[in-house]
């Protein structure tokens, strides 16, 4: 997921995306703990996606716009 795609979304969509990504990260961590995770790089990708979403949310808070 690219940052440019995320910037086009509304605040509510970004918050929902963050919630979904956190749920996915939770599931991936359980799979890692039980040795069922097939692709460990997926953890890294999800963490980076969460960071992107949080960054854009914070940018909007500082800017004062809730697109």
Number of C-alpha atoms within 10 A of each C-alpha: 11 9 12 9 8 18 17 11 12 13 18 12 12 19 14 12 18 19 13 13 18 16 12 15 19 13 14 20 16 12 14 15 10 9 9 12 16 10 10 13 9 14 18 12 13 17 14 14 20 19 13 18 21 16 13 17 22 12 13 15 12 9 9 9 10 10 10
